[in-house]
């Protein structure tokens, strides 16, 4: 599987680690898996760790599908923060675009270069975000 994930009730966060090629359908699939996890609660923060990917293949249609996912599952997602970890400019730029497209949801969309930066930004123990 090109991703793995875990949920920490203690830290109120779900973390998804991606590898290899990431597509829009894979992001939606991983999001659905996260939301279906027994420990997930609406309002938890999400961390999408994209540091180990080889390609970020997101088309305009993919972006629309990801926005639709966010809107469809808004109640289950809640109002926690979403943080993408990547040092690639275009990944961070696309996440900012996603934030602009979903700003009416009122969720903070954050971008960080490292898991340490994300942990500091979210105010949680960095070991929770370590792969």
Secondary structure, DSSP 8 states (H G I E B T S, - for coil): --EEEEEETTTTEEEEEEEEEEEHHHHHHHHHHHHHSTT--TT-EEEEEEEEEEEEE--HHHHHHHHHHHHHTHHHHTT--EEEE---HHHHHHHHHHHHHTGGG---EEEESSHHHHHHHHTS-GGGT--
